[in-house]
Amino acid sequence: MLIGFGSIIVGTVRIGDGCIVGAGSVVVRDLEPFTVCAGVPAKLIRNRYER
């Protein structure tokens, strides 16, 4: 898991293994493993690997 600078994690959310959270993002819900997420609120940008 990699959390970008200035990101805010709200409450008791789960951030999956291998997830990347973009800088300045606000995480308000659970994030799936091996995804790239960013924004306010953080949402899926893309999967890191093909499934």
Rosetta blueprint (number, residue, H / E / L):
1 M L
2 L E
3 I E
4 G L
5 F L
6 G L
7 S L
8 I E
9 I E
10 V L
11 G L
12 T L
13 V L
14 R L
15 I E
16 G L
17 D L
18 G L
19 C L
20 I E
21 V E
22 G L
23 A L
24 G L
25 S L
26 V E
27 V E
28 V L
29 R L
30 D L
31 L E
32 E L
33 P L
34 F L
35 T E
36 V E
37 C E
38 A E
39 G L
40 V L
41 P L
42 A L
43 K E
44 L E
45 I E
46 R E
47 N E
48 R L
49 Y L
50 E L
51 R L
